[in-house]
Amino acid sequence: MSLAQDFELSNDVILPPGDLDSDEPELESYLHLQQLLLLLKCIDWWWRDRNDFFAAGNLSIYYSSRRLKTEKFRGPDFFIVLDTERKPRKSWVVWEEDGKYPNVIIELLSISTAAVDKGLKKQIYQDTFRTPEYFWFDPNNLEFAGFCLVGGTYQPIESNSQGLLWSQQLNLYLGVHENKLRFFTAQAQLILTPEEVALQEMQKSAQEKQRAEQEKQRAERLAIKLRELNIDPDNL
């Protein structure tokens, strides 16, 4: 994914309205798209009863102090803003959102963006956005790292024994599961997608049906044995 560029301000720029369209380019690859959709789907499902956050992917964040669309905008691959209204947005315009910046940002690395994600973008998220937590993940080679803001500087987040990184902002772990970046509960349980939940329920139902059928067959065999012994099982 190419990086959105900051543009020089011309003299005839008109102040734009809020709810600006995003200027982000297409995602790097199918893997990047699938990863982004997975993150969005999981957090939206896990927080389905909450209305105090905004999660988005491949969306521009406009943050010009002069409230100009033509300068100072970046597009994280995935970000979450807490303590805000949960509603659709075409972009995140800081001056229209009470000055709020993302609480958590995740960049999906690629050959063409890794250097910028680890360098320039990290610096901007640290020094300008003051985003408390920043993670990156490479869908191709599974490189994964996280940082939290300590005294104004990003410090690496240490992994637990399972290789998971804790997000204080989300009260969740992040980690790699089956070659995908996923969210985990504080008890290190994988947060499922709606489809995975439905599949799990179907499997559980099928297992219960199988157990019921096995119990029925067992009872029928026992009844046959009792009758062979001249014992009526219905009178037991």
Protein Blocks (a to p, Z undefined) as FASTA:
>chain_A
ZZdddddddfkbccddehiacfbdcdfblmlmmmmmmmmmmmmmmmmmbccbccdehiac
dfbfklpakgoiaddfbdcdehiacdddfbdcfklngopacfbdcddddfklmmmmmmmm
mmmmmmmnopabacdddfklopacddddeehiacdddddfkopacdfklopacddeehia
cdddfkopacddfklmmmmmmmmmmmmmmmmmmmmmmmmmmmmmmmmnopafklZZ
